[in-house]
Amino acid sequence: MKHTKHILFLSYDGLTDPLGQSQIIPYLKGLCRYGYRFTILSCDKPALYKSNKKAVEEQLTGAEIEWVSIPYHKSPPVLSSAYDYWQMKRMTYRLHRKYRFDMVHTRPGVPTVVALGMKKKFGIQFLNDVRGFWAQERVDGGMWNLKNIVYKQLYRFFSKHELQCLLQADGLVCLTEAARRIIMDETAVHHKTTDPVVIPCSADTVLFDPASVNTGAQEALKQQWGIKEDELVISYLGSIGGWYLIDEMMQFCHEVHASIPRARFLFISPHRHEQIVQAAQKYGIPSNRLITVRAERNLVPLYLSLSHYNLFFIRPCYSKLASSPTKHGEVMAMGIPVITNSGVGHMDDIIQRTQSGWLVETFSREAYADVVRRLQSQVPFNATAIRKSALEIYGLQYAVEKYSQVYRNILGD
């Protein structure tokens, strides 16, 4: 297929981050099959770039995708982000002089400032991929303290900027129906080209497939970690901190351990293992009940396959109404029921409709005890049905097809 349109994709998340490998590359590789060509500009953490560069390049092999990486800077706060913005803007303009892009497609935050500038200066079409209410997320996640005048000014700037992006973008994508309603109703945005299109975070259901797990490797891990056949394993997948509530999750694990001493808690996380261990100690969880592990993406399904349930608690705040946690689709694709809290994105509806787990309404001992009783009663879940629902809701091809429709609406081909 002849590639007729060249798209610039801007992300402040690095391709060498897990998010880049799960929520950027698969989409764009899929869109290449519809005749689009891409240049990705991402900000990558130096350590991750060094360790994961080769894996990312292998993922991109055979696709019409060029990857340009610039270093991500963490400190000093604010000034480092301002420098990253300057880097991204300079590189973007240089790339545009070379390629003359037809459209810029962005993730939230700093990239949208660059993209809106590109639209105003060069008249490039702009797809605003509203993966969340970015400024409010910084506040809800504890990254921006509004008592600090600098963060207060940043919040005001980006809140106004996000509204301008909604008004001036040539297309809008969001993750949940709740986000769509907020964009349409609370901001009174009635888009000139199209209403916001809802595309939940997709999961790589080929990678996350229990049928593909090597049973020999599975048994080897059980022996390595001393997991016995009669033990209940509850896993957690992903980063710790911000809106991921480690204390509340450990409080829940404490209640589980008190009633089910044979339970084990497996935390699959890229960093902050010391914080996980400290939280477990704080809530009286013995060290021999806790397993922490870092995992290359291709090994995550193997580690997940050891668990009977997957746990994650996310702060149920305003910004999280727009959230579609990637981990939910990946865990469902493995046929594993989840234990999570209500009030985040559209997970309440999905879990209840698909009978794929249990919701905690409040972070309280009473609510935790109710779930523990269900664990003790060994209420069966249908792993095959859970995976089937994941394919329908979080399937990558569904997301790619929806994005291709959005691209056609904007670019007219």
C-alpha positions as CSV (number, residue, x, y, z in Angstrom):
1,M,0.0,0.0,0.0
2,K,1.4,3.4,-0.9
3,H,1.9,5.7,2.0
4,T,0.3,9.0,1.2
5,K,0.3,10.8,4.5
6,H,3.1,11.4,6.9
7,I,2.2,11.8,10.6
8,L,4.3,13.3,13.4
9,F,3.5,11.6,16.7
10,L,4.7,13.5,19.8
11,S,5.0,11.8,23.2
12,Y,6.5,13.0,26.5
13,D,6.4,9.3,27.5
14,G,9.4,7.5,26.1
15,L,9.1,4.6,23.8
16,T,11.5,2.8,26.1
17,D,8.9,3.2,28.9
18,P,6.4,0.3,29.3
19,L,3.7,2.7,28.3
20,G,5.4,3.5,25.0
21,Q,5.8,-0.1,24.1
22,S,2.1,-1.0,25.0
23,Q,0.2,2.2,24.1
24,I,2.1,3.8,21.2
25,I,4.0,1.4,19.1
26,P,1.2,-1.2,18.6
27,Y,-1.3,1.4,17.5
28,L,1.0,3.1,15.0
29,K,2.2,-0.2,13.5
30,G,-1.4,-1.1,13.0
31,L,-2.1,2.3,11.3
32,C,0.8,1.7,8.9
33,R,-1.3,-1.0,7.4
34,Y,-3.9,1.7,6.5
35,G,-1.3,3.6,4.4
36,Y,0.1,6.0,7.0
37,R,3.8,6.7,7.6
38,F,5.0,8.0,11.0
39,T,7.8,9.8,12.7
40,I,7.7,9.4,16.5
41,L,9.4,12.0,18.7
42,S,9.6,10.9,22.3
43,C,11.4,11.9,25.5
44,D,13.2,8.9,26.9
45,K,14.8,8.5,30.3
46,P,18.5,7.9,29.7
47,A,18.7,4.7,31.8
48,L,15.7,3.2,30.1
49,Y,16.9,4.3,26.6
50,K,20.2,2.5,27.2
51,S,18.6,-0.7,28.4
52,N,15.5,-0.9,26.1
53,K,16.6,0.8,22.9
54,K,17.3,-2.4,21.1
55,A,14.0,-3.9,22.1
56,V,12.1,-0.9,20.8
57,E,14.0,-1.0,17.5
58,E,13.1,-4.6,17.2
59,Q,9.4,-3.8,17.7
60,L,9.6,-1.2,15.0
61,T,11.3,-3.5,12.5
62,G,9.4,-3.7,9.2
63,A,7.1,-0.8,9.9
64,E,7.1,2.6,8.2
65,I,8.0,4.3,11.4
66,E,11.0,6.5,12.1
67,W,11.9,7.0,15.8
68,V,13.6,10.1,17.0
69,S,14.5,10.2,20.8
70,I,15.5,13.1,22.9
71,P,16.6,12.8,26.6
72,Y,14.0,13.3,29.3
73,H,15.1,15.5,32.2
74,K,13.7,15.1,35.7
75,S,15.4,17.8,37.7
76,P,15.3,20.6,38.6
77,P,11.5,20.5,38.7
78,V,9.7,22.8,36.2
79,L,12.9,24.0,34.7
80,S,13.7,20.5,33.4
81,S,10.3,20.3,31.8
82,A,10.7,23.7,30.2
83,Y,14.0,22.6,28.8
84,D,12.4,19.4,27.4
85,Y,9.7,21.5,25.8
86,W,12.4,23.6,24.1
87,Q,14.1,20.5,22.9
88,M,10.9,19.0,21.6
89,K,9.9,22.2,19.8
90,R,13.3,22.6,18.2
91,M,13.5,19.0,17.0
92,T,9.9,19.1,15.8
93,Y,10.5,22.2,13.6
94,R,13.7,20.6,12.3
95,L,11.8,17.4,11.3
96,H,8.9,19.4,9.8
97,R,11.4,21.3,7.5
98,K,12.7,17.9,6.4
99,Y,9.4,16.0,5.9
100,R,6.5,18.5,5.8
101,F,4.1,16.5,7.9
102,D,0.4,16.3,7.1
103,M,-0.7,15.9,10.7
104,V,0.6,16.0,14.3
105,H,-0.9,13.5,16.7
106,T,-0.1,14.1,20.4
107,R,-0.4,12.7,23.8
108,P,-1.2,15.1,26.7
109,G,0.9,17.8,28.4
110,V,4.0,19.3,26.9
111,P,3.5,17.8,23.4
112,T,0.2,19.6,23.0
113,V,1.9,22.9,23.5
114,V,4.3,22.1,20.7
115,A,1.5,20.7,18.5
116,L,-0.8,23.7,18.9
117,G,2.2,25.9,18.0
118,M,2.7,23.8,14.9
119,K,-0.9,24.2,13.9
120,K,-0.8,28.0,14.3
121,K,2.6,28.4,12.6
122,F,2.4,25.9,9.7
123,G,-1.4,25.1,9.4
124,I,-0.8,21.4,10.2
125,Q,-3.8,19.3,11.1
126,F,-3.8,18.5,14.9
127,L,-5.2,15.3,16.5
128,N,-5.6,15.8,20.2
129,D,-5.4,12.4,21.9
130,V,-7.0,13.3,25.3
131,R,-5.6,10.4,27.3
132,G,-6.6,12.1,30.5
133,F,-7.2,15.6,32.0
134,W,-3.5,16.2,32.3
135,A,-3.3,19.3,34.5
136,Q,-5.9,17.9,37.0
137,E,-4.0,14.6,37.0
138,R,-0.8,16.4,38.2
139,V,-2.8,17.8,41.1
140,D,-4.7,14.6,41.9
141,G,-1.6,12.5,41.8
142,G,0.2,14.8,44.2
143,M,2.8,16.1,41.7
144,W,1.6,19.7,41.7
145,N,0.8,21.2,45.1
146,L,-1.4,24.2,44.4
147,K,-0.2,25.9,47.6
148,N,3.1,26.4,45.7
149,I,2.7,29.5,43.6
150,V,4.8,28.0,40.7
151,Y,2.6,24.9,40.5
152,K,-0.5,27.0,40.8
153,Q,0.5,29.1,37.8
154,L,1.4,25.9,35.9
155,Y,-2.1,24.5,36.7
156,R,-3.8,27.7,35.5
157,F,-1.7,27.8,32.3
158,F,-2.3,24.2,31.3
159,S,-6.0,24.2,32.2
160,K,-6.5,27.1,29.8
161,H,-4.2,25.5,27.3
162,E,-6.1,22.2,27.4
163,L,-9.4,24.0,26.7
164,Q,-7.7,25.7,23.7
165,C,-6.6,22.3,22.4
166,L,-10.1,21.0,22.7
167,L,-11.4,24.0,20.8
168,Q,-8.7,24.2,18.1
169,A,-7.9,20.6,17.4
170,D,-9.0,19.0,14.1
171,G,-10.0,15.8,15.9
172,L,-10.4,14.5,19.4
173,V,-10.0,11.1,21.0
174,C,-10.6,10.2,24.6
175,L,-10.6,7.0,26.6
176,T,-14.0,6.8,28.3
177,E,-17.6,7.8,27.9
178,A,-17.3,9.8,31.1
179,A,-14.5,11.9,29.6
180,R,-16.5,12.4,26.4
181,R,-19.4,13.7,28.4
182,I,-17.2,16.1,30.3
183,I,-15.6,17.4,27.1
184,M,-18.9,17.9,25.5
185,D,-21.0,19.1,28.4
186,E,-18.9,20.7,31.1
187,T,-16.5,22.5,28.7
188,A,-19.4,23.2,26.3
189,V,-17.1,22.0,23.4
190,H,-19.1,21.1,20.3
191,H,-16.4,20.2,17.8
192,K,-16.5,21.6,14.4
193,T,-15.2,18.4,12.7
194,T,-16.4,15.5,14.9
195,D,-17.4,14.7,18.4
196,P,-14.8,13.2,20.6
197,V,-14.3,9.5,19.7
198,V,-14.0,7.0,22.6
199,I,-11.1,4.5,22.2
200,P,-10.2,2.7,25.4
201,C,-6.6,1.8,26.0
202,S,-6.0,-1.5,24.2
203,A,-4.2,-4.5,25.3
204,D,-1.8,-6.7,23.3
205,T,-4.0,-9.8,23.4
206,V,-1.5,-11.8,21.4
207,L,1.2,-11.2,24.0
208,F,-1.2,-11.4,26.9
209,D,-2.6,-14.9,26.2
210,P,-2.6,-17.6,28.8
211,A,-2.4,-20.2,26.1
212,S,1.1,-18.9,25.1
213,V,2.6,-19.2,28.6
214,N,5.4,-21.8,28.8
215,T,4.4,-24.2,31.5
216,G,8.0,-25.3,32.1
217,A,9.0,-21.7,32.8
218,Q,5.9,-21.3,35.0
219,E,6.9,-24.3,37.1
220,A,10.5,-23.0,37.3
221,L,9.3,-19.7,38.7
222,K,7.1,-21.4,41.3
223,Q,10.1,-23.4,42.5
224,Q,12.3,-20.3,42.5
225,W,9.9,-18.3,44.6
226,G,8.7,-21.2,46.7
227,I,5.0,-20.9,45.5
228,K,3.1,-24.0,46.6
229,E,0.1,-25.4,44.8
230,D,-2.3,-24.7,47.7
231,E,-1.2,-21.0,47.9
232,L,-3.4,-18.1,46.8
233,V,-1.4,-15.7,44.7
234,I,-2.6,-12.1,44.3
235,S,-0.6,-9.9,41.9
236,Y,-0.1,-6.2,41.2
237,L,1.1,-5.0,37.9
238,G,2.6,-1.6,37.1
239,S,4.2,1.5,38.7
240,I,3.8,2.5,42.3
241,G,3.0,6.0,43.6
242,G,0.9,9.0,42.5
243,W,-2.7,7.8,42.1
244,Y,-1.7,4.1,42.6
245,L,-2.6,3.6,46.3
246,I,0.2,1.4,47.8
247,D,-1.0,2.0,51.4
248,E,-4.5,1.0,50.7
249,M,-3.4,-2.0,48.7
250,M,-1.2,-3.2,51.5
251,Q,-4.0,-2.6,54.0
252,F,-6.1,-4.9,51.9
253,C,-3.3,-7.5,51.7
254,H,-3.0,-7.4,55.5
255,E,-6.7,-8.3,55.7
256,V,-6.2,-11.1,53.3
257,H,-3.1,-12.4,55.1
258,A,-5.0,-12.3,58.5
259,S,-7.7,-14.6,57.1
260,I,-5.8,-16.5,54.5
261,P,-2.2,-17.1,55.8
262,R,-1.3,-19.1,52.7
263,A,-1.8,-16.1,50.4
264,R,1.2,-14.7,48.5
265,F,1.5,-11.2,47.1
266,L,3.3,-10.7,43.8
267,F,4.2,-7.1,42.8
268,I,5.4,-6.8,39.2
269,S,6.7,-3.3,39.1
270,P,9.5,-1.4,37.2
271,H,10.7,0.5,40.2
272,R,10.3,1.5,43.9
273,H,10.6,-2.0,45.2
274,E,12.0,-0.6,48.5
275,Q,8.8,1.4,48.9
276,I,6.7,-1.8,48.3
277,V,8.7,-3.7,50.9
278,Q,8.5,-0.8,53.4
279,A,4.7,-0.6,52.9
280,A,4.4,-4.4,53.4
281,Q,6.4,-4.2,56.7
282,K,4.3,-1.3,57.8
283,Y,1.1,-3.3,57.6
284,G,2.5,-6.5,59.1
285,I,2.9,-8.6,56.0
286,P,5.7,-11.1,56.5
287,S,8.6,-10.9,54.0
288,N,8.1,-14.5,53.0
289,R,4.6,-13.7,51.7
290,L,5.8,-10.9,49.4
291,I,7.5,-11.2,46.0
292,T,8.7,-8.1,44.1
293,V,10.0,-8.4,40.5
294,R,11.0,-6.3,37.6
295,A,10.0,-7.7,34.3
296,E,10.8,-7.2,30.6
297,R,7.5,-6.7,28.8
298,N,7.7,-10.1,27.1
299,L,7.9,-11.8,30.5
300,V,5.0,-10.0,32.2
301,P,2.3,-12.5,31.0
302,L,4.4,-15.4,32.5
303,Y,4.6,-13.6,35.8
304,L,0.9,-12.8,35.8
305,S,0.0,-16.4,35.0
306,L,1.1,-17.3,38.5
307,S,-1.7,-15.3,40.1
308,H,-5.3,-16.2,40.8
309,Y,-6.4,-12.6,41.2
310,N,-4.9,-9.2,40.3
311,L,-5.2,-6.2,42.7
312,F,-5.0,-2.5,41.9
313,F,-6.4,0.5,43.7
314,I,-6.4,3.9,42.0
315,R,-7.3,7.2,43.6
316,P,-11.0,7.8,42.5
317,C,-10.6,11.5,41.7
318,Y,-12.1,13.7,39.0
319,S,-9.2,13.3,36.5
320,K,-9.5,9.5,36.7
321,L,-13.0,9.6,35.2
322,A,-11.0,10.0,31.9
323,S,-8.7,7.0,32.7
324,S,-8.6,3.6,31.0
325,P,-5.9,1.6,32.8
326,T,-3.9,-0.4,30.4
327,K,-3.2,-3.0,33.0
328,H,-7.0,-3.8,33.2
329,G,-7.1,-5.0,29.6
330,E,-3.9,-6.9,29.9
331,V,-5.0,-8.7,33.1
332,M,-8.4,-9.5,31.6
333,A,-6.7,-10.9,28.5
334,M,-4.9,-13.3,30.7
335,G,-8.3,-14.4,32.1
336,I,-7.5,-13.2,35.6
337,P,-10.3,-11.6,37.7
338,V,-9.4,-8.2,39.3
339,I,-10.0,-6.7,42.7
340,T,-10.2,-2.9,42.3
341,N,-12.0,0.2,43.4
342,S,-15.0,1.9,41.9
343,G,-15.0,5.4,40.5
344,V,-12.2,5.1,37.8
345,G,-13.1,5.5,34.1
346,H,-15.6,2.9,33.0
347,M,-14.2,-0.1,34.9
348,D,-17.3,-0.3,37.2
349,D,-19.5,-1.0,34.2
350,I,-17.0,-3.4,32.6
351,I,-16.4,-5.5,35.7
352,Q,-20.0,-5.8,36.6
353,R,-21.2,-6.4,33.0
354,T,-18.5,-9.1,32.3
355,Q,-18.5,-10.6,35.8
356,S,-14.7,-10.3,35.8
357,G,-13.9,-9.3,39.4
358,W,-14.9,-7.5,42.5
359,L,-15.2,-3.8,43.2
360,V,-14.3,-2.2,46.5
361,E,-16.7,0.8,47.1
362,T,-14.7,2.3,50.0
363,F,-11.2,1.9,51.3
364,S,-12.3,0.4,54.6
365,R,-11.8,-2.8,56.6
366,E,-15.4,-3.7,56.1
367,A,-15.2,-3.4,52.4
368,Y,-11.9,-5.4,52.4
369,A,-13.4,-8.1,54.7
370,D,-16.3,-8.5,52.2
371,V,-13.9,-9.4,49.4
372,V,-11.8,-11.6,51.7
373,R,-15.0,-13.6,52.5
374,R,-15.5,-14.1,48.8
375,L,-11.9,-15.2,48.4
376,Q,-12.4,-17.7,51.2
377,S,-15.6,-19.1,49.6
378,Q,-13.6,-19.6,46.3
379,V,-16.3,-18.1,44.1
380,P,-15.4,-19.4,40.6
381,F,-14.7,-17.1,37.7
382,N,-14.7,-18.1,34.1
383,A,-11.3,-17.3,32.7
384,T,-12.3,-18.1,29.1
385,A,-15.2,-15.7,29.4
386,I,-13.0,-13.0,30.9
387,R,-10.5,-13.2,28.1
388,K,-13.3,-13.2,25.5
389,S,-14.6,-9.9,27.0
390,A,-11.1,-8.5,26.9
391,L,-10.9,-9.2,23.2
392,E,-14.2,-7.4,22.6
393,I,-13.4,-4.4,24.8
394,Y,-9.7,-3.9,24.7
395,G,-8.7,-5.6,21.4
396,L,-6.0,-3.8,19.6
397,Q,-7.5,-4.2,16.1
398,Y,-10.7,-2.5,17.3
399,A,-8.6,0.5,18.5
400,V,-6.6,0.7,15.3
401,E,-9.8,0.7,13.2
402,K,-11.3,3.5,15.2
403,Y,-8.1,5.5,14.9
404,S,-8.0,4.9,11.2
405,Q,-11.6,6.4,11.0
406,V,-10.5,9.4,12.9
407,Y,-7.4,9.9,10.6
408,R,-9.7,9.7,7.5
409,N,-12.1,12.2,9.0
410,I,-9.2,14.7,9.5
411,L,-7.1,14.0,6.5
412,G,-9.9,13.2,4.0
413,D,-8.5,10.1,2.5
